[in-house]
Amino acid sequence: MPHAPLLLPLSWDGVPPETARPAAEKVLAGDPVHTTWNLEDSDGLYCGIWQSTPGKWRVSYAEWEYIRILQGVSVLTDATGKAVTLRAGDSWIIRPGFEGTWEVLETTVKDYVIRL
């Protein structure tokens, strides 16, 4: 059985994409399509690149996530209505318990690390 490399570039080259949409009952606007290139899936740790087309949907995080926006513009709004605009170069941590909405204004690409 071959071993996984200990040093892995964060790139979607050669990684088959997975395409999905948010559950219909969560979508508030548009028809967002999510494409994910998951590079790591090991013992509750996920890492990769995610892309979404424009739209708005409800989110509820049970996991911890680090994100860095690579391109596009999105707005993340918490349950109290406080909104943060995410743009290329921005990095954020989303903690378990965050609830609100994610709205993609311009197709957004992020890299992520998720810990369950």
URGIJO-V909721 format. One record per residue. N is the residue number from 1. SS is DSSP state (hx for helix, st for strand, lp for the rest). PSI is psi in whole degrees, -180 to 180 (999 if undefined). D_CENTER is the distance of its C-alpha to the mean C-alpha in Angstrom with 1 decimal. Layout:
BEGIN
n: <N;N>
ss: <SS;SS>
psi: <PSI;PSI>
d_center: <D_CENTER;D_CENTER>
END
This chain:
BEGIN
n: <1;2;3;4;5;6;7;8;9;10;11;12;13;14;15;16;17;18;19;20;21;22;23;24;25;26;27;28;29;30;31;32;33;34;35;36;37;38;39;40;41;42;43;44;45;46;47;48;49;50;51;52;53;54;55;56;57;58;59;60;61;62;63;64;65;66;67;68;69;70;71;72;73;74;75;76;77;78;79;80;81;82;83;84;85;86;87;88;89;90;91;92;93;94;95;96;97;98;99;100;101;102;103;104;105;106;107;108;109;110;111;112;113;114;115;116>
ss: <lp;lp;lp;lp;lp;lp;lp;lp;lp;lp;lp;lp;lp;lp;lp;lp;lp;st;st;st;lp;lp;lp;hx;hx;hx;st;st;st;st;lp;lp;lp;st;st;st;st;st;st;st;st;st;lp;lp;st;st;st;st;st;st;st;st;lp;lp;st;st;st;st;st;st;lp;lp;lp;st;st;st;st;st;st;st;st;st;st;st;st;st;st;st;lp;lp;lp;lp;st;st;st;st;st;lp;lp;lp;st;st;st;st;lp;lp;lp;lp;st;st;st;st;st;st;st;st;st;st;st;st;st;st;st;st;st;lp>
psi: <123;148;146;145;147;-16;119;123;146;89;147;-1;124;3;122;130;151;133;136;170;155;154;138;-38;-13;-18;128;-23;147;-165;70;136;126;132;128;133;94;116;-22;132;90;113;48;9;129;142;140;-154;137;142;142;141;167;146;177;137;160;143;151;114;123;-10;170;135;133;133;150;123;125;-35;159;-176;129;160;124;121;129;177;-19;-6;0;123;143;128;128;126;165;130;-16;143;139;157;129;121;155;140;-12;131;145;-139;153;124;122;115;-40;137;126;137;132;154;156;156;122;136;122;999>
d_center: <31.2;29.4;27.4;23.9;24.1;23.8;22.3;19.4;18.2;14.5;15.1;14.4;18.2;19.7;16.6;16.7;13.7;12.7;12.6;12.1;12.3;11.7;15.0;17.7;18.8;15.5;15.5;17.5;17.7;17.4;16.2;12.5;11.8;8.6;9.4;8.2;10.5;10.7;13.3;14.0;14.7;17.5;18.9;15.8;13.9;10.9;9.9;8.9;7.5;5.2;7.2;8.2;11.8;13.3;13.6;13.3;12.6;13.2;10.8;12.5;11.2;13.7;12.0;11.6;8.4;9.0;7.0;9.1;9.1;11.2;12.3;12.5;12.7;10.8;12.5;11.3;14.5;15.8;18.4;21.2;20.2;19.2;16.8;15.1;14.5;11.8;13.3;13.5;14.6;13.1;11.9;11.1;11.3;10.4;13.2;14.2;15.9;13.8;14.4;14.3;12.6;9.7;11.7;11.0;14.4;14.2;12.0;9.1;8.0;6.1;7.1;6.3;9.0;9.1;12.7;14.3>
END
